[in-house]
Amino acid sequence: MTPVRSARCPFRRDPGVHHHCNARMERSSQYCYARSMSRRTALAAISPVASEQWGMITAGQARRLDVSRQDLKRLVDDGTLAIADQAARVYRLTGVPEDPELDPLRAAWLQLGGAKSWHERIAAPDAIVSHRSAAHLRGLGDLIPHQHEFYATTRLRPRRNDIKLRVRSQIAPDSWEVWGGLPVRTVPAIIDDLLADGEDESAVAQVVHDALALGLLHKDALKAIVAPQAAAYGHSDPAEFVRVLVGEETRR
């Protein structure tokens, strides 16, 4: 075995210090080994949280677990994590099956919450899926959401053109429920939102039809839901508007 030349050690004049240099090299190797371990440690820390959130986690949530941005970057670099859709600072585990239909909405909702946990945001919602996004999430009608729509309790700044927020300081507890892991408007509230937004009558009628067919809505409840918007749609009688929406009567 070829001996290491002493000239390589900056402390060659002192044999004792030369030994100390070797110890430093050993510690350096241990440090490198520890860094490679941190990937596994970071993954072990974030996996339980991500498993509750469709395989996704935010940078803020990771920081609460003492996982730094550098740790996240290493997991991205080695292919363990990937950036989730267009959601800045939201990551997904690459081994978790993707849902191209719903993952973008989920990632947008996670982004709005920052470091808050899923449990905290469900206990005290700060962003609730609404309007077209809510109808689409629940499989009602055929309205295509061009943006991710939410009600927010405070003014948030997602810095994304594909997120539409409507600020409401108070959101009635009975106007939303958890659906597919997300806080989403109830069916009556969705219909009310769509009508208030001036959506096409036939498109709202399809939402109503699907909700009735799925048992998510009672016809008897429709009159109270549509009454505030009946006149705007040209119906002087809310009961007539109901009959049109459920297909019992054609528009005059």
trRosetta pair geometry for C-beta under 8 A, 3 or more apart (Angstrom, degrees):
i j d omega theta_ij theta_ji phi_ij phi_ji
4 8 6.2 -83 172 42 98 135
4 9 8.0 76 132 -35 118 103
5 8 5.5 102 78 -13 82 99
6 9 5.8 -55 -168 30 57 108
6 12 4.5 108 155 -135 99 115
6 18 6.7 -33 -142 -127 97 142
7 12 6.3 -7 -98 -67 31 160
9 12 4.9 130 78 -66 94 79
9 18 5.1 77 126 -130 162 84
9 21 4.8 128 -148 89 112 168
10 21 7.2 160 43 -109 73 137
11 14 5.6 -52 169 53 93 94
11 17 3.6 -113 165 125 135 116
11 18 5.5 -163 96 -71 95 52
11 20 6.8 -27 83 62 165 103
11 21 5.2 -175 35 -48 119 122
12 18 6.0 58 -113 -87 41 114
13 17 7.7 14 68 49 66 128
14 17 3.8 57 88 13 114 111
14 18 6.6 -178 92 -18 57 79
15 18 5.1 -47 -149 27 37 120
15 19 6.8 41 152 -20 64 96
16 19 5.8 -50 -160 29 36 111
16 20 6.7 37 141 -19 64 103
17 20 5.0 -47 -151 34 44 118
17 21 6.5 55 146 -28 67 94
18 21 5.5 -43 -155 24 35 117
18 22 7.1 37 147 -18 61 97
19 22 5.7 -48 -159 30 38 112
19 23 6.8 40 144 -20 65 101
20 23 5.4 -51 -154 33 38 115
20 24 6.6 43 147 -23 67 99
21 24 5.5 -49 -153 30 35 113
21 25 6.6 37 148 -20 65 100
22 25 5.5 -51 -153 33 37 113
22 26 6.5 39 148 -21 66 101
23 26 5.5 -51 -152 33 36 113
23 27 6.4 35 150 -18 67 102
24 27 5.6 -53 -149 36 34 110
24 28 6.3 40 150 -24 65 103
25 28 5.4 -50 -150 32 33 116
25 29 6.6 35 151 -20 64 101
26 29 5.7 -52 -154 33 34 111
26 30 6.5 34 148 -18 65 104
27 30 5.4 -52 -150 36 37 113
27 31 6.3 43 149 -25 67 101
28 31 5.5 -49 -150 30 33 114
28 32 6.6 33 151 -17 64 101
29 32 5.7 -51 -152 35 34 111
29 33 6.4 35 149 -20 65 105
30 33 5.4 -53 -149 36 34 114
30 34 6.3 39 150 -24 66 102
31 34 5.5 -50 -149 32 32 113
31 35 6.6 36 150 -22 63 100
32 35 5.6 -49 -153 30 34 113
32 36 6.8 31 151 -15 64 101
33 36 5.8 -55 -155 36 35 108
33 37 6.5 39 146 -21 66 105
34 37 5.3 -53 -152 35 37 116
34 38 6.6 50 148 -35 65 95
35 38 5.5 -40 -155 14 37 118
36 39 6.2 -35 -172 12 43 111
36 40 8.0 34 140 -4 62 99
37 40 5.7 -58 -165 40 50 108
37 41 6.0 48 141 -21 78 108
38 41 5.2 -53 -140 42 39 114
38 42 5.8 43 157 -24 70 103
38 71 6.0 -110 149 -114 110 103
38 74 7.5 69 97 62 103 158
39 42 5.9 -53 -146 36 26 109
39 43 6.3 25 154 -17 61 108
39 71 7.4 175 -99 -157 47 80
39 74 5.6 -112 -94 124 99 125
39 75 6.3 152 -146 -79 87 77
39 78 6.8 24 -145 24 145 152
39 80 7.4 148 -176 -5 106 155
40 43 5.7 -54 -145 38 31 111
40 44 6.2 32 155 -20 65 106
41 44 5.8 -55 -148 36 29 111
41 45 6.4 30 152 -22 63 107
42 45 5.6 -57 -150 33 32 113
42 46 6.4 10 161 -5 68 110
42 62 7.8 28 -164 -161 98 113
42 67 4.7 107 -141 -130 92 112
42 71 4.1 176 -100 174 150 125
42 72 7.4 -151 176 -66 141 49
42 74 7.6 113 39 67 156 113
42 75 6.2 -128 106 -50 130 126
43 46 6.4 -65 -141 44 28 96
43 47 5.9 42 162 -42 66 108
43 75 6.5 150 -74 -112 89 127
43 80 6.2 -81 -97 177 121 150
44 47 6.1 -42 -138 14 24 118
45 62 7.7 93 111 -147 114 73
45 65 4.4 143 163 156 116 127
45 66 7.0 -107 -151 62 159 81
45 67 5.3 176 89 -54 138 118
46 49 5.7 -67 -162 46 53 109
46 50 5.5 48 148 -22 85 112
46 57 5.1 -120 -169 16 111 174
46 61 7.8 101 -132 113 92 101
46 62 5.6 -9 -96 -110 120 92
46 65 6.2 166 -77 71 66 159
46 67 5.8 -23 -52 -10 108 169
47 50 5.7 -59 -139 41 30 110
47 51 6.1 36 161 -29 66 105
47 93 7.2 61 -115 -78 74 147
48 51 5.8 -52 -148 28 29 114
48 52 7.2 21 155 -13 59 104
49 52 6.2 -65 -163 36 34 106
49 53 6.5 -2 152 7 68 119
49 57 5.3 77 105 -107 113 117
49 61 5.8 173 163 156 153 129
49 65 7.0 -124 -15 -50 142 143
49 117 7.3 -107 -137 -131 110 94
49 118 7.9 160 -164 -2 79 106
50 53 5.8 -82 -145 54 35 95
50 55 5.3 22 163 -158 102 31
50 56 5.9 164 -141 53 84 13
50 57 4.5 -69 -79 -38 89 106
50 92 7.5 135 -154 -141 119 48
50 93 5.4 100 150 -22 151 115
50 96 7.5 -145 149 -34 113 150
51 55 7.1 28 -97 -85 39 51
52 118 5.5 -149 127 32 115 151
53 56 4.9 -93 122 65 104 77
53 57 6.4 121 66 -76 137 57
53 106 7.5 152 177 172 77 116
53 110 6.4 88 -177 -97 131 130
53 118 5.5 -162 -79 -60 102 132
53 181 7.6 156 -124 169 45 136
54 92 7.7 -41 115 -125 84 112
54 96 7.2 134 160 147 52 144
54 99 7.2 -77 -159 22 125 119
54 102 7.9 -131 -129 111 156 107
54 103 6.6 -174 147 -112 140 80
54 106 5.2 3 37 162 156 161
54 181 6.9 159 -42 91 101 161
55 92 5.1 54 118 -162 96 89
55 93 4.5 -109 -170 42 97 96
55 95 7.8 -154 -143 73 131 63
55 96 2.9 -147 -103 64 153 169
55 97 8.0 163 -21 47 154 43
56 84 5.3 35 -125 -79 122 155
56 90 5.9 11 -177 176 118 99
56 91 6.6 161 -151 87 68 41
56 92 4.5 -36 -93 -93 79 81
56 93 7.7 -134 -73 4 36 72
56 103 7.8 142 -46 -154 134 92
56 106 6.7 146 22 128 149 112
56 107 6.1 -142 -139 -97 162 78
56 110 5.7 -132 120 -29 129 172
57 61 5.2 -122 -170 80 88 128
57 62 5.8 95 139 -57 122 93
57 90 7.5 172 88 -154 29 61
57 91 5.7 -20 64 64 77 90
57 92 7.9 148 17 -92 63 37
57 110 7.9 -145 -142 -174 13 142
58 61 4.6 98 56 5 82 100
58 62 7.0 -143 96 -5 46 86
58 89 5.8 39 -163 134 82 90
58 90 5.2 -35 -100 -100 71 70
58 91 7.6 147 -108 17 20 75
58 110 5.4 -172 -54 158 106 101
58 111 6.8 154 -108 -99 118 42
58 113 6.9 -162 -18 80 156 88
58 114 6.4 175 140 -173 155 21
58 115 6.8 -135 96 -89 124 37
59 62 5.5 -54 -150 36 34 115
59 63 6.5 40 151 -25 66 101
59 69 6.2 22 -154 -98 121 87
59 72 6.3 -71 -114 -24 86 171
59 89 4.0 -77 8 -162 119 96
59 90 7.6 -95 -13 -66 77 33
59 91 7.3 91 -61 -11 70 106
60 63 5.7 -48 -150 28 33 112
60 64 7.0 36 151 -19 61 100
60 89 7.0 55 -17 155 82 129
60 113 8.0 -152 69 113 136 70
60 114 4.3 35 11 168 170 69
60 115 3.0 -111 157 -72 113 73
60 116 7.6 13 114 3 131 46
61 64 5.7 -52 -159 30 37 113
61 65 7.0 24 147 -8 64 106
61 115 5.7 163 -63 -148 46 51
61 116 7.7 -45 -80 68 91 24
61 117 6.6 108 -122 -93 109 61
62 65 5.7 -66 -158 43 38 106
62 67 4.0 -77 178 77 94 114
62 68 7.8 -108 131 1 109 6
62 71 7.5 -164 166 81 127 115
62 72 5.9 70 134 -68 170 120
62 91 7.8 26 -42 32 138 127
63 66 7.4 43 -173 -82 38 18
63 67 6.8 -101 -76 64 29 62
63 68 7.2 56 -107 -107 75 40
63 69 7.9 -2 -75 -45 100 74
63 115 6.5 -58 57 -115 107 118
64 115 5.6 124 -37 -172 117 108
64 117 7.9 -99 78 -59 161 94
67 71 4.8 -116 -169 84 77 144
67 72 6.5 93 144 -52 105 86
68 71 4.7 109 54 2 71 98
68 72 7.2 -131 103 0 45 85
69 72 5.4 -52 -150 38 38 113
69 73 6.2 44 149 -25 67 102
70 73 5.5 -48 -146 32 34 115
70 74 6.6 36 154 -20 63 100
71 74 5.9 -53 -154 32 32 110
71 75 6.7 28 150 -15 64 105
72 75 5.6 -57 -152 38 35 110
72 76 6.4 36 149 -20 68 103
72 81 6.5 -55 -164 62 74 162
72 91 6.2 -156 -160 -37 115 159
73 76 5.5 -53 -149 36 34 112
73 77 6.1 36 152 -22 67 106
74 77 5.5 -51 -144 36 33 114
74 78 6.4 15 161 -6 66 107
75 78 6.3 -59 -140 45 29 97
75 80 4.2 -74 -167 69 84 117
75 81 4.3 54 124 4 106 112
75 91 7.6 72 97 175 122 153
76 79 7.8 47 178 -66 30 20
76 80 7.5 -81 -65 56 23 72
76 81 4.8 -56 -78 79 63 96
76 82 6.7 115 -132 -97 82 33
76 83 7.3 36 -127 -41 129 75
76 91 7.0 -108 -76 -127 101 126
79 82 7.8 5 -153 -62 49 91
79 94 6.0 -55 166 24 72 162
80 93 6.9 -39 164 -138 71 72
80 94 6.4 -163 -179 19 21 107
80 95 7.9 -25 -151 -15 60 101
81 91 4.4 3 -175 179 124 125
81 92 6.8 142 -155 69 72 33
81 93 6.4 -50 -101 -98 66 43
81 94 6.6 -168 -113 -23 13 90
82 91 6.8 145 70 -156 31 75
82 92 5.7 -28 62 61 83 85
82 94 5.2 89 -14 -78 110 96
83 87 7.5 -179 174 67 82 67
83 88 7.9 -16 -156 -114 117 37
83 90 7.3 82 -164 77 62 63
83 91 6.4 -57 -104 -104 37 65
83 92 7.9 26 129 17 12 84
84 87 5.0 -16 88 51 95 116
84 90 4.3 -66 47 116 120 101
84 91 6.0 172 -20 -129 97 9
84 92 4.4 103 -84 -25 101 105
84 103 6.9 -129 -165 166 101 105
84 107 4.0 -168 134 -119 120 133
84 110 7.6 21 83 61 155 137
85 90 7.6 -7 46 83 86 125
85 103 6.4 168 -45 124 119 94
85 104 4.5 135 -119 -113 155 74
85 107 4.5 161 31 62 121 156
85 108 7.4 -55 88 -45 144 78
86 104 7.5 33 19 -142 88 99
86 107 7.8 130 49 110 52 132
86 160 6.3 123 123 -133 120 128
86 162 6.7 82 64 40 149 135
87 90 3.7 -9 116 34 121 132
87 104 8.0 169 -30 -151 106 56
87 107 3.9 -149 -8 153 146 105
87 108 5.9 -144 -85 -79 113 43
87 110 6.7 58 178 71 157 97
87 111 4.2 -143 -156 -56 106 130
87 160 8.0 -33 -101 -67 52 155
88 111 6.7 87 54 -137 61 126
88 159 7.5 -10 17 75 140 115
89 111 6.8 116 69 -128 88 86
90 107 4.9 142 118 -160 152 90
90 110 5.2 109 -123 97 129 119
90 111 5.1 -79 -39 -72 128 86
92 96 6.5 -109 173 55 97 120
92 98 7.6 74 140 -98 154 91
92 103 7.5 8 -87 -162 157 126
92 107 7.5 -65 -50 -92 116 114
93 96 4.7 81 79 -8 98 108
98 103 5.7 -42 -165 -35 82 158
99 102 4.7 -11 121 47 124 93
99 103 4.9 146 67 -36 74 93
99 106 8.0 68 67 3 116 135
100 103 6.4 -36 -102 27 20 112
100 104 7.8 24 -171 -18 48 100
102 105 5.6 -61 -163 42 57 110
102 106 5.9 55 144 -23 83 108
102 137 6.9 89 -121 -124 104 81
102 180 7.0 -99 -158 160 152 146
103 106 5.4 -57 -143 40 36 114
103 107 6.0 36 160 -21 70 105
104 107 5.8 -54 -144 36 29 110
104 108 6.4 32 155 -21 63 105
104 148 7.1 -144 133 -69 91 123
105 108 5.7 -54 -149 34 31 113
105 109 6.5 31 153 -18 64 105
105 129 6.9 44 178 -114 122 127
105 133 6.1 151 -125 -162 128 114
105 137 6.6 -143 124 -84 167 110
105 148 5.4 164 -119 -124 70 112
105 182 7.4 -21 130 -88 109 165
106 109 5.8 -56 -151 35 31 110
106 110 6.4 30 152 -17 65 106
106 181 7.5 23 -120 93 115 119
106 182 6.8 -124 -104 -70 75 122
107 110 5.6 -53 -147 37 33 112
107 111 6.3 39 153 -25 65 104
108 111 5.7 -51 -150 31 31 115
108 112 6.8 33 153 -22 62 102
108 148 4.2 50 104 114 169 173
108 150 7.9 -163 129 -32 112 128
108 158 7.4 26 -159 -152 85 154
108 160 7.5 -128 -127 79 102 158
108 162 7.5 -110 -100 106 137 97
108 163 5.6 173 -162 -94 123 112
109 112 5.9 -54 -156 29 33 112
109 113 7.0 26 151 -16 63 108
109 127 6.0 -176 -141 101 77 126
109 129 7.0 -45 -83 -62 128 96
109 148 7.6 -134 -47 172 71 134
109 150 7.1 146 -102 -88 81 138
109 182 5.9 -150 -60 -131 177 112
110 113 5.9 -65 -157 35 36 110
111 114 7.8 34 175 -62 37 45
111 158 6.2 77 120 -136 120 107
111 160 8.0 53 112 -11 155 142
112 126 7.0 -168 135 105 106 105
112 127 4.5 38 114 -27 149 162
112 150 6.9 -72 -57 71 171 172
112 152 7.1 -126 -171 -106 136 119
112 156 5.6 33 -148 171 93 166
112 158 6.2 -44 -88 -82 80 115
112 163 7.6 168 -68 -161 112 149
113 116 4.4 -99 176 56 101 106
113 121 5.1 -45 -119 -80 137 145
113 126 6.5 132 -105 58 77 125
113 127 6.9 -120 -60 21 81 120
116 120 4.6 -122 -172 85 97 129
116 121 5.1 108 125 -54 127 98
116 126 7.3 110 36 12 166 137
117 120 4.6 99 55 5 80 102
117 121 7.0 -157 91 -3 43 88
118 121 6.0 -66 -150 42 29 106
118 122 6.3 24 156 -17 67 109
118 181 7.6 -36 -160 -176 133 96
119 122 6.0 -56 -144 37 29 107
119 123 6.2 29 157 -19 64 109
120 123 5.9 -59 -148 38 28 110
120 124 6.7 -34 171 40 64 94
121 124 7.1 -78 -134 70 26 60
121 125 6.2 56 171 -116 67 48
121 126 6.0 -75 -136 19 90 94
121 127 7.5 -20 -166 36 121 82
121 183 7.3 -129 140 -10 90 127
122 125 6.8 15 -130 -73 25 81
122 178 6.2 20 -142 -87 118 124
122 183 6.2 175 -118 -58 65 107
125 128 5.3 48 160 -65 141 96
125 153 7.2 134 108 -27 68 123
125 171 6.7 -64 83 69 118 144
125 176 6.6 -50 18 97 171 155
125 183 4.5 -178 -113 166 133 176
126 152 6.4 14 157 -152 68 75
126 153 5.2 -95 -138 30 56 110
126 154 6.7 -28 -158 21 102 96
126 156 7.9 100 150 -57 109 130
127 150 4.5 1 -172 177 95 142
127 151 7.1 163 -152 80 46 47
127 152 5.0 -9 -100 -100 78 80
127 153 7.7 -111 -59 4 45 78
127 156 7.2 -20 -77 -5 119 155
127 165 7.6 -66 -126 -121 104 105
127 183 7.4 135 92 64 52 118
128 150 6.1 137 64 -160 37 79
128 151 4.7 -11 56 54 98 97
128 152 7.9 -173 19 -73 67 37
128 171 6.1 147 1 -165 145 162
128 176 4.9 -76 -148 -112 140 151
128 183 4.7 -77 -115 120 79 106
128 184 6.6 152 -177 -108 80 20
128 185 6.3 100 145 -55 114 71
129 133 5.1 -117 -167 115 94 112
129 134 4.8 143 128 -83 90 79
129 137 5.8 29 145 -5 153 156
129 148 8.0 -70 -123 -175 87 82
129 149 7.1 83 -162 85 58 68
129 150 6.0 -46 -95 -101 36 75
129 179 8.0 -99 56 57 132 109
129 182 5.4 42 -14 141 131 128
129 183 6.7 156 10 91 82 56
129 184 4.2 -25 63 -110 111 81
129 185 6.7 -120 92 0 64 78
130 133 6.5 48 63 55 37 101
130 134 5.1 -14 -139 -26 17 126
130 149 5.1 -94 74 127 77 101
130 150 5.9 118 14 -134 96 22
130 151 4.9 82 -36 -23 143 88
130 166 6.9 -71 70 35 154 120
130 184 7.7 175 -67 -155 42 61
130 185 5.0 74 -113 -27 69 129
130 189 7.9 -78 -130 134 90 108
130 190 7.4 -174 -157 -108 57 69
130 193 5.7 -158 180 -141 100 165
131 134 6.0 112 45 18 28 101
131 135 7.2 -57 143 -3 35 100
131 145 7.6 118 107 -111 93 107
131 149 4.3 -49 53 120 116 157
131 164 8.0 -37 49 89 147 126
131 185 7.8 80 -21 14 38 148
131 190 7.3 159 -99 -145 15 72
131 193 4.9 -122 -84 140 65 129
131 194 6.4 131 -144 -77 65 67
131 197 6.2 64 -128 -33 117 157
132 135 5.7 -56 -146 39 35 110
132 136 6.0 33 157 -19 69 109
132 143 4.7 -119 -130 128 98 120
132 144 7.2 8 -179 99 132 22
132 145 3.9 159 117 -89 112 83
132 146 7.7 28 89 12 157 63
132 149 5.9 99 46 9 79 139
132 194 7.5 103 -67 -101 61 98
132 199 7.9 151 -72 -98 93 137
133 136 5.8 -57 -145 39 28 110
133 137 6.1 33 155 -24 64 107
133 145 4.6 78 -75 -113 64 160
133 147 7.7 -71 -53 100 115 57
133 148 5.6 72 -100 -151 147 49
133 149 4.3 -176 3 41 117 85
133 150 7.3 -33 61 -57 151 60
134 137 5.7 -51 -144 34 29 113
134 138 6.4 10 161 -3 63 111
134 149 7.3 -77 -13 82 83 107
134 184 5.0 146 -131 -169 94 100
134 185 4.6 -5 -140 39 163 101
134 190 4.9 -146 108 -106 125 112
134 193 7.4 72 41 55 138 151
135 138 6.3 -71 -149 47 26 98
135 140 4.5 -96 -160 75 78 100
135 141 5.2 -15 170 44 128 116
135 143 5.6 43 88 51 141 117
135 145 8.0 157 56 -53 89 104
135 190 5.4 139 -69 -179 81 132
135 194 6.9 47 -48 -65 139 132
135 207 5.4 -57 -139 -119 128 123
136 139 7.6 37 -177 -71 31 28
136 140 7.7 -93 -60 49 21 66
136 143 6.8 -108 -59 83 91 78
136 144 7.3 71 -91 -131 132 32
136 145 5.1 -101 -4 -10 148 112
137 179 6.5 111 131 106 117 121
137 180 6.4 -140 177 36 105 143
137 182 6.8 -81 -163 64 153 139
137 184 5.8 -135 89 -117 145 150
138 179 6.1 -20 -88 162 95 155
138 184 6.8 164 -50 138 108 150
138 187 7.2 -154 140 -86 165 85
138 190 7.3 -107 31 -57 142 166
138 216 7.4 119 170 -148 130 170
139 210 7.0 -145 124 168 74 137
139 214 7.7 118 91 -73 111 156
140 187 7.2 145 -73 -126 161 96
140 190 7.0 94 69 121 151 153
140 206 7.9 141 164 121 67 76
140 207 4.6 58 150 -144 107 76
140 210 4.6 171 -136 88 65 131
140 211 5.6 23 -125 -58 127 86
140 214 7.8 -101 -89 16 89 142
140 216 7.7 -98 -81 67 124 150
141 203 6.1 71 -168 179 131 71
141 204 7.5 -31 -99 -115 148 21
141 206 4.2 106 -123 103 80 100
141 207 3.6 -29 -43 -72 125 73
141 210 5.9 -136 -42 13 50 136
142 203 7.2 -111 61 -137 75 85
142 206 5.9 -36 10 129 87 155
143 194 7.5 -156 -30 -125 167 128
143 199 6.8 -27 -104 -153 144 138
143 203 5.3 82 -71 -179 100 124
143 207 7.2 -10 -3 -61 116 114
145 148 6.9 71 148 -92 133 36
145 149 6.4 -127 -145 -1 121 103
146 162 7.8 -120 145 -138 59 80
147 161 7.8 -104 -112 140 111 57
147 162 5.2 -171 -128 -169 71 50
147 163 6.2 160 -179 -101 100 10
147 164 4.3 78 118 -14 142 106
148 162 6.1 59 4 137 89 83
148 163 4.9 -25 64 -109 100 68
148 164 7.0 170 77 23 45 70
149 164 4.8 -17 -105 69 72 105
149 166 7.6 19 -171 -5 90 103
150 163 7.2 -12 14 -169 110 94
150 164 7.4 158 26 85 64 56
150 165 5.5 -19 72 -110 92 70
150 166 7.4 -169 97 28 46 72
151 165 7.6 100 -137 -162 17 65
151 166 5.3 -41 -108 73 64 92
151 167 7.7 122 -166 -117 64 13
151 168 5.1 -14 -171 21 113 118
151 171 5.9 125 122 -99 137 129
151 185 7.6 92 0 -66 122 108
152 155 7.2 111 106 -99 129 22
152 156 5.3 -114 -162 4 158 112
152 165 4.6 -5 -1 -162 127 115
152 166 7.1 151 20 68 76 39
152 167 5.4 -39 74 -103 89 62
152 168 7.4 136 68 30 38 67
153 167 7.5 59 -179 -156 8 71
153 168 6.6 -46 -104 82 50 63
153 169 6.2 68 -164 -143 70 31
153 170 7.7 63 -131 -74 95 20
153 171 6.4 -93 -82 -9 95 110
154 167 7.0 -15 172 -138 10 108
154 169 7.8 59 -80 -111 54 65
155 165 7.8 126 -140 117 50 140
155 167 5.5 -19 -79 -93 69 144
156 165 6.0 -173 52 -107 98 168
158 163 4.7 0 69 61 154 153
158 165 7.4 145 -1 -33 115 126
160 163 4.6 67 81 7 110 107
168 171 5.4 97 101 -71 124 82
171 175 6.2 -123 175 66 80 123
171 176 6.5 14 152 -7 123 128
172 175 4.2 85 71 -10 98 114
172 176 7.9 144 81 1 65 82
173 176 7.6 -89 -164 44 30 83
174 186 7.3 -21 156 -15 59 149
175 185 6.2 -31 155 -140 81 78
175 186 5.9 -128 -168 15 35 105
175 189 4.4 105 -164 -88 85 147
176 183 5.3 35 160 177 131 91
176 184 6.3 167 -154 85 88 25
176 185 5.4 -58 -99 -100 77 38
176 186 6.2 -138 -94 -26 20 77
176 189 7.0 -59 -67 52 58 163
177 183 7.5 -179 98 -146 15 60
177 184 6.7 -32 67 63 61 73
177 186 5.6 71 -1 -82 105 84
178 181 6.8 0 -177 -124 101 12
178 182 7.0 154 -151 75 63 27
178 183 6.0 -42 -93 -91 63 54
178 184 7.5 92 -140 18 20 81
179 182 6.2 -35 68 64 67 79
179 184 4.4 -54 37 37 117 130
180 184 7.6 40 39 -15 95 138
185 189 4.1 -127 -177 99 105 119
185 190 4.9 141 103 -64 119 74
185 193 6.4 4 166 -15 173 141
186 189 4.6 88 55 12 77 107
186 190 7.0 -135 96 -11 37 87
187 190 5.5 -49 -144 30 33 114
187 191 6.6 32 158 -17 64 102
187 211 4.9 131 -162 -140 136 134
187 216 4.7 135 -53 142 156 109
187 217 5.0 -124 127 -68 142 101
188 191 5.9 -56 -152 36 33 110
188 192 6.3 33 152 -18 66 108
188 217 6.9 142 -64 -120 72 100
188 221 6.2 -76 -94 141 126 129
188 225 5.1 -131 -156 -100 91 128
189 192 5.5 -53 -146 39 34 114
189 193 6.2 39 153 -23 66 104
190 193 5.7 -54 -149 34 30 113
190 194 6.4 27 155 -18 65 106
190 207 7.0 -137 123 176 115 138
191 194 5.9 -55 -147 36 30 109
191 195 6.3 26 156 -15 64 108
191 204 6.6 96 -146 -163 78 102
191 207 6.3 174 -95 113 82 126
191 208 6.4 69 -113 -79 129 86
191 211 7.5 -75 -55 0 119 162
191 217 7.7 77 -29 -115 140 147
191 222 7.9 -71 136 -129 163 78
191 225 5.4 34 94 162 125 137
191 226 7.3 -60 145 -71 118 82
192 195 6.0 -59 -147 40 28 108
192 196 6.1 26 157 -17 65 111
192 225 5.6 -116 -66 -165 91 87
192 228 7.6 42 -143 49 98 123
192 229 7.7 164 -144 -12 59 129
193 196 5.8 -60 -145 40 27 110
193 197 6.2 22 156 -17 64 112
194 197 5.7 -61 -148 40 28 110
194 199 4.3 -40 -179 20 88 140
194 203 7.5 -135 -180 109 132 101
194 204 5.1 162 119 -103 129 102
194 207 6.5 119 18 25 169 164
195 198 7.7 47 177 -67 33 25
195 199 6.9 -71 -78 38 29 92
195 204 6.1 72 -72 -124 78 156
195 225 8.0 131 10 146 147 87
195 226 6.4 180 -96 -126 167 71
195 228 7.9 122 112 79 129 88
195 229 4.0 152 152 71 120 169
195 232 7.8 125 169 71 89 126
195 233 7.3 -63 -151 -41 99 128
196 228 7.7 2 -83 104 94 119
196 229 6.2 -120 -72 -80 54 131
198 232 7.4 -99 -100 150 82 130
199 203 5.4 -98 157 81 108 123
199 204 5.4 126 93 -54 113 100
200 203 4.1 81 71 5 97 110
200 204 7.0 -173 90 -7 50 83
201 204 5.8 -57 -150 38 33 108
201 205 6.2 39 150 -25 66 105
201 233 5.7 115 -90 -152 118 125
201 244 7.3 -20 171 133 125 125
201 245 7.6 -113 -176 -91 86 79
201 251 7.4 76 115 -72 153 141
202 205 5.3 -48 -147 32 35 119
202 206 6.7 40 152 -23 63 98
203 206 5.8 -49 -156 28 34 111
203 207 7.0 36 146 -17 62 101
204 207 5.4 -50 -155 33 40 115
204 208 6.4 42 147 -19 68 103
204 245 6.6 -53 115 -129 96 110
205 208 5.5 -52 -149 37 34 114
205 209 6.2 39 151 -24 66 104
205 244 7.1 -87 -97 133 126 74
205 245 4.7 -153 -108 -146 79 57
205 246 7.6 -140 -150 -51 88 19
205 247 7.0 113 -179 -55 119 79
206 209 5.5 -47 -144 33 34 115
206 210 6.4 32 157 -16 65 104
207 210 6.0 -57 -149 38 28 107
207 211 6.3 27 154 -19 64 110
208 211 5.8 -59 -146 38 29 111
208 212 6.3 27 157 -18 65 107
208 217 6.9 -102 -149 91 62 160
208 222 7.0 56 -143 -117 125 127
208 245 4.7 44 38 160 168 108
208 246 6.2 -99 133 -82 127 62
209 212 6.0 -59 -151 37 27 109
209 213 6.3 24 154 -18 64 111
209 246 7.1 140 -85 -137 70 48
209 247 6.7 53 -92 -22 114 123
210 213 5.6 -57 -145 38 31 112
210 214 6.1 19 159 -10 67 112
211 214 6.0 -62 -143 44 27 103
211 216 4.5 -91 -158 74 77 104
211 217 3.8 43 137 0 115 126
212 215 7.7 36 179 -70 30 27
212 216 7.8 -86 -57 51 19 69
212 217 5.4 -63 -72 72 58 101
212 219 6.4 43 -117 -64 123 86
212 246 6.8 71 -37 -128 162 98
217 221 6.6 -126 -170 60 77 120
217 222 7.3 67 164 -69 117 91
218 221 4.7 86 72 -2 90 105
218 222 7.8 -140 100 -26 54 79
219 222 5.6 -35 -164 -3 46 120
219 242 7.4 102 -173 179 84 119
219 246 6.2 36 -126 -95 111 152
220 223 7.6 -41 -179 10 40 102
221 224 6.3 -60 -171 41 56 107
221 225 6.2 55 139 -25 80 112
222 225 5.4 -65 -150 38 38 113
222 226 5.9 10 167 -4 77 113
222 242 4.6 120 112 -128 124 110
222 245 6.8 -168 -171 76 139 137
222 246 7.2 -116 -39 -47 176 115
223 226 6.6 -69 -141 45 24 93
223 227 6.1 44 161 -51 63 102
223 238 5.2 96 -158 128 78 117
223 239 6.0 -1 -114 -87 117 64
223 242 5.3 -42 -79 -54 69 143
224 227 5.9 -34 -140 2 27 121
226 229 6.0 -82 -165 57 58 93
226 230 5.6 81 140 -67 89 88
226 238 5.7 151 94 -156 92 95
226 241 5.0 -160 138 114 137 129
226 242 6.1 174 40 -71 143 75
226 245 6.8 -153 -81 -18 156 152
227 230 5.7 -29 -141 -13 31 119
227 238 4.1 -17 -101 -103 72 153
227 241 8.0 166 -85 52 39 139
229 232 5.0 -56 -165 40 67 118
229 233 6.2 53 142 -13 87 106
230 233 6.1 -74 -157 45 31 100
230 235 4.3 -82 -177 81 90 103
230 236 7.4 91 133 -147 113 2
230 237 7.2 -109 168 93 145 22
230 238 4.4 -118 -56 -94 155 69
230 240 7.8 103 -160 63 124 85
230 241 4.4 -127 -124 -28 99 154
231 234 7.6 60 -173 -66 34 12
231 235 6.9 -105 -79 66 29 55
231 236 6.7 48 -102 -103 78 45
233 241 6.4 97 78 -125 129 120
234 251 8.0 58 88 -159 125 114
235 238 6.8 106 120 -93 119 31
235 240 5.2 -166 -158 86 113 106
235 241 3.9 148 94 -67 167 97
235 244 7.1 -139 -85 12 140 139
236 240 7.5 34 59 36 61 137
237 240 4.1 80 80 1 104 108
237 241 7.1 -174 96 -10 57 81
238 241 5.2 -51 -152 33 41 117
238 242 6.5 47 150 -23 69 99
239 242 5.5 -47 -153 30 36 115
239 243 6.7 36 149 -19 64 102
240 243 5.6 -53 -152 34 36 112
240 244 6.5 36 150 -19 66 103
240 249 6.8 -80 -158 86 70 153
241 244 5.7 -54 -152 35 33 112
241 245 6.3 30 153 -18 66 108
242 245 5.8 -59 -148 37 31 109
242 246 6.3 11 162 -4 68 110
243 246 6.3 -64 -141 46 27 98
243 248 4.3 -83 -159 72 82 107
243 249 3.8 36 133 15 116 118
244 247 7.8 39 178 -69 28 23
244 248 7.8 -79 -57 54 21 69
244 249 5.4 -60 -73 81 59 89
244 250 7.1 62 -124 -160 83 14
244 251 5.4 60 -136 -74 131 74
